[in-house]
Amino acid sequence: MDVIRTLLECASYPCKENPFYKIGFDNNKPRLGWVIPPSWQDIKNSLKEIKPFLKKKRRFIFIGMGGSINGAKVISCLDEKKQLFFLNNLDPKNLEEVMENASLKETLAIAISKSGTTQETQLLAETVRSFFKKDWINHFLWLSDPSSFKKLDELGWRKCGKFSIQVDGKEDIGGRFSSPHTLVFLLPLFILLDQNFKSLEKIFSSYLHFLDRLREEAHKLVLSFKRKKQGFFNIHVKKKFKTSFITWITQLFQESLGSKRIDFFVKTAIGEKDSFFNIALPFEIADSIIYVMSLMYFLEIFIALFSFYKKINFVNQPYVEKYKKKVKELKEKELKFPPFLKLSHLPSFIKDKIDKDKKFIEVVIYAYLEKKEIDYIKKILKKELSSFKSFVFEGPDWNHHSYQSAFLDKNTFYVIGLKKEYPFKLDNKLIENNISFLRRIAVATYTTLSSKSLIFSF
């Protein structure tokens, strides 16, 4: 069987007899639209419709969770003019960083949600909208699936612009596969290119020349890995993009492959060594943007083909509903603060609770962290718990990129942290609601993973 051709055929003409139908559809909804790139004309037409909203704007705030924003964040390191801002954390510290001293007259907020109902995105969007008061309509637009526009209207967004995430107007691409072929990636890229269609067309055309080779090279790599009993992957990324790529890559691998088979576990690292399986773009691409697009597509094809051999549905995430259901069920009395400790005492706290058969420690902090804070936590864990490989992430975005994998993972111990207080300087009554929901997500995550987790406040 020509596996690549089979994948392309299923993406173009879905057929139940095609093996990718079982693993590339989510509850009978097609999710293979990313396999074949859109036409340049569709891209141009879509951006032409949005361009009037960009007029006289100099600051663009992207609001979203998981795959709805991670692709845009990858190219943020190329933003020399500081035009792109990102809001994907309910901690008011993120909001303050984005909104303090902002020129509202020159700001456009772009909220992204495939369903239109993502709770964190709605809360953050409502908070940002309040800054613009009655003039908010001229400073807001939504990217969503067309079938979700009515939901957005019902949620109070009737008067603002709404555009399809996919430039062809279809709905067959899931969040983590939305880059680089949808507006999740193409719109921020268009902004970085000074809204120049010729520049974007040249980049997109050059990128297309690599696709056949990227598919073939991805298949070769899959054939060398397909018999591996565990999916411990280490992705090599150019130094410039290492930090900005982490979350996007983590979601792609963890949510696509994690907790899909009880005998297969996945853990994804960026630029690590040890016992991980190395993955890198197999040939050099000099242009930074084309490199990013090519690496994204190469890894997505790798996931699809690897899942074919492992018989894994790589587009669904069935266990994510576990913590979401718990968030709704939680009573106020269940939100009491967990044990308080200084971060310097975290290794000792973990050491008393962790089973020695675990291989990894994953610390999820439900707060907006600076890089130096993340680096500090990694440093103390490496020093005092060196027999375990440690990862540190921010929540609740972690819930959108790693919770699916965590649910059945037997190799990892999860450490949930939240602030005792979330101080804020902004005069905004909606912030308290955001903080309350952030705490609920943290407690719901700990509760649903309680047999292999602990929770603390700091």
N, C-alpha and C positions, 0 to 999 in steps of 0.2 A: 504493500500500500504506500502511495506517495502521501505522507502525512501532511505536508505543507499544502499540497493541492486540495486535500480533503478539508483542511481548515478554511482555505479560501472559498471553496465551494459552499460550505455551510454558512459562511459569512454573507455570501451573495444570494444563495438560494437555499434557505433553511429546509431541511428534510429530515424526518424522524429516523430514516435509515442511516443517516450520516452519524458516525460515532461522536462527533462534536456537539450534536444536538443534546445529548444527555449531560454533557459536562460544560457546555457554553450557554445554557439557558437557565434562567432563575424562575422557577414556578411557571414554566412554559413561556416566559418572556425572553425574547432574544437579547443577548448581551455580547454579540460579536461584531458590532458595528465599527469597532476600532481597528479591526484587522485590515480593512481596505481603506486607505486614506480618502478624505473627501476631495472633490474637485476644487481647483483653484477658484473657479467661478462661484461656487457655493460659498467659499470662504470670503471672497471679495464682496458678494452680495450681502452676506450677513453683517460684515463689518461696516459696510456702507450704511446700513440701517441704524447701526449704533453710533456712528461717527457724530451725528448732530448732538448727542448727549455729552460727547467729550469736549465740545467746543468751550473754550475759555476756562477749561479745568486744568489744574496743574498738580493736583493731589488726588490719588485714586485709592480708596480704601476697599480692599477685597475682604468680604465677610463670608465665612463658611467653615465647614468642618471636614476633616479627612480628605478624600479624593476631590472634593469641591474646591480645595484651596492649595493642596500640597504641590500640585503641578506648577501653579503660579509662583509659589515660594522658591522653587528650584532656580528660576532665573533672576531672583531678586538681587543676587550678587552682581548682576550686570547693570543694575540701576544706578548709574553714576549721577543722575540728576535728582535722585531721591523722590521719585514720583509715586512709587508703589508702597502701600502700607497694608498690613495684614492684621485682621482681628479674628482670632479663633480660640480665645481663652476667656472664660467668664470672670477670671480674676480682674478686678478693676484696674490693676496695674497696667495691663495690656491696653485697656481703653484710654487711660491717661497718657500713655506713651504715644498713642495715635492721635488723640483729640486735643491735648494741651497745646496751646499757642497755634492751633491750626487756623489757616485762613479758610473759613467756611465758604466764602464766596467762590473760591477756586477748587472746592472739594466735590468729588463725586463718589458716592458709596455704591459698591457693586456687590449685592448679596447673591450667593450661589447655593442652590439646593435643588437636587433632582426632584425630590418629592414636594418641595415647597413648604414642608411642615417640620423640618429638622428643628428640634426645640431650641438647641443652643444658638443656631443661626437666627431664628426668629427673635430670641431675647436680645441678642447683640444688635440685630438690625433695628429693633424698636428703640433701643437705647441710643444708637447713633442718630436715628430719625429725630429724636427729641431735641437734639442740639440745633437742628435747622428750623424748628418750630413750624410756622405755617408755610414756609417756603421749601419744605422738605421735598416736594414733588420734583423740583428742578435739580435735586441733588441725589437722586436715588434711582437705581434700576435693578431689576432681578434677572438672573440667568436661571432657567429652570426647564423642565420638560413642558411642552405645550399643554399636555393634559393636566398639569398642575396649576395652570394660570387661574383657573376658577377658584382653587383652594386659596391661592394668594389673595385674590379679590375678597374672599370671605374673611381672611385674616387681617384685612384693613389696608391692602396694597393696591386697591382698584385703580387709583389715579396715576400710578407711576409706570414707567416703561418696563415691559417684560419681553425677554428674548429667549429663544430656544438655545440651550447649551450646545446642542449639535447644529452645525451650520446647515445641514440638510433637513432640519426640522424633525428628524426621527428621534426615537427614544430607546435605541438599542445599544447604548454604551453605559456601563456602570461607572460609578464615581472614580474608582482607582485606575480605570483604563481611559479616563477622559483626557489625558495628556499623551501625546502632543496634538491630537486631531480635533479637539473641540475648543470652544471659546474659553474654557477654563485656562488653557495655555495660550491660545492664539490672541485673545484680547489683551492680556498684559504684555505679550510680545509686541503686538501692534503699537501699543503705547510707548514701549521702550524704543521702537524704531521711528519715533516721532510721527506716528500715524501715516507712514509712507507705504503706499501699496506696492510700489515697485521694489522696494527693499524686501518686503515680506514675500513677494512673489519669487524673487531671486533665491531667497533662503529656502522656501518651500520646494521650489523646483530642484534645487541642488540636493535637498534631503531625499526626495523621491528616487533619485538615482541609486541610492544605497539600499533600498528596501529588499530587493531580491537577495542581495548578498547577506543582509542582516538575517533574513529568514533561514538561509542555508547554514550560516555560521551558528545560529541559535540551535538548529537541529543537531549539528555535529556535537555541540556541547551537551545537549540533552542526552544523546546516545552514550556519552561517557559517564553520565550521572544517574541514568535511569534505574540502575540496580542498587543504588545507595539505600540503606535501610533507614537513615535519618536525613533530614534536610537542613543541615547546618551550613548555611551559605555565607560567603564573604564576598561582597561586591566591591570591586576596585573602581574608584572614581577619581577623575582629575582633581588635584588639590584645591583648585579654585571653587569647585562645586561640592566638596566633601560634606560640609556642614549643611548646606541647603538641600542636599539630595537625601539625607538620612531618613526623614519621615516618609517621603514618597516611596522610596525603595522598601522600607520596613512594611508599609501598608500593602504594597503589591505582593510581597512574598508571604507575610504573616496572615493576611486576610484571605488570600487566594488558596494557600496550601494548608493553613493551620486548622486543627480539629476537624479535618475532613475524613481521616481514617484513624482508627484507634491504635494502629500499629505504626503510624508515621507521624513524627514530630518535626517541627520546623523552627529554626532560630536564624535570624538574619543580622549580619554585622556589616559595617562599612569600614574597609581598610584595616581589618584585623588579620591575625595569623592563626596560630594554634591549630585546632582540628577542623577548621571550617573549610568548605570546598570553594575554591577561588573561581570567581566569575568576573570577566572584564570584556570590554568591547574589543574584539579580536583584531582590529586594524585602526590605524591612526586617522583621526579627523581633526584638522587644524582649526576650523571655524568653531567658536564656542557654542553658538546657538545650534548649529547643525549637529555638533557632538551631543548636546543634551537631547535633542529630538531623537537621534539615532540610538542612543543608549536606552532611552525610554522604550522605544519600539522593540529593540533587541531583547530587553528583559521581559516585556509583555509576551512576545512570541515564545521566549524560553518557558515562561509560566504555562502558556497554553499547551505547548508540545510536551513538556514534562508531565503535566496533568493528564495528558492523553495516555502516556505509558503507565502512570500510577492510578489511572481510573478515578480521578478526583474532579468533582465539580468545582471549577476555579472561579466562578463568578457569583456564587451565593455566599451568604454569611449567616447561617441559621441560628447560631448561638448568641448573636448580638441582642436579640430580643430578650434574653434572660435578664440582663441588667436594666434594660429599658422598662421592663415590666415591674422590676423591683423598685425602680425610682418612683413609679406611680403609686405603689403600695405603701411606701415608707410613711410612717406617721412622724409628727414633729418630735415626739418624745424619743424616737429612735435616732435622732440627730445629735445626741449628746457627744461632747468632745471625747475622742479617744485619749489614751495616755499621752501626756506632754513630755517631750524630751528635746534636748539640744541636738542639732544635727551631728555634732561630734560624737555623740553617744549612740548614734544609729547602728554602727557595726556590732556593738555589744548587745543591743536590743535584738538584732537579727540573729546573732550567734546563739542566743538562748532558745530560739524558736525553730530554726531551720533544720530540716532533716538532712542528714549527711549524704543521702543518695541523690540530692539535687545537684544539677550541673550549673544552673544559672540563677542569678538574682536579678529581678527586674523591679526597680524602684520607680513608682509612678507618683509624682508630686502634683496635686491638684492646686496649682498656683502658676503664675507667670514668672519664669525663672530667667535670670541672666546666665550667660554662658559660664561665667566664673563660678556661679552657684552649682551648676551641673557638674563642672569639672571638679569642684571640691568634693561633692558626694562620691563621684567616681574614684577620686584619689584615696579617700579614707576607706572605701570598701575594698579597693585593690590592696591597700596596705594591711588591713586587718582580716580580710576574708579572701585571701589570695587563691584559695582552692576552688573558688567559684568565679565564673565569668559574670561580670555585673554590667547592667544597662540602666540608664536613667532617662526617663521621659517625663514630659508634661502631660497632665490630664486636663480636660477631658478628651483632648484630641487623641490620646492613647486609646480611648474606648472605640474610636472610629478606625484605628489602624491595627490594633493588636488584641482587643478583647476576644474576638473570634478564635484566635489561636490559643489564647490563654485558657479557654474553658476546659479543654481536655488535655492540656499540657502537663505531663508528669515530671518533666525535667526542670521546671522553673518554680522558684519561690517568689511570690509577689508581695511587695511592700508598698502599702498605700499611705501617702502622707498628705495632710492638709493643714493649712495655717490655722492657728488659734484665732487670729484676727485677720481680717482683710481690710486694712485701712484704705481710705480713698479721700482725695482732696476735691474731686469734682462735685458740683452741686447738681446731683441727678438722683431722683427718687427711685428710678428703675434699677439702680445698681444693687440694691439690697435683694431684689428678686433674683438677679444673676448669681449673687453669692450663695443664696439659699439653694438654688438649683445645682450649683457647683458642689456644694456639700452633699446634696442628695446623690449625685452621681458617684462621689467618692465612697459613701457608705454603701450604696447599692453594689458597687464593684467589689468591695471587701466582702459583703455578705454573700454574694453569689460565688466568690472564690475562697470562702473562709477556710476550707480544709487545707489550703496551701498558701495562705496569706496572713499578713498582720496589718494593723492600721495604727497610725500615730499622728499626733499633731505637733507642730513646732512653732 
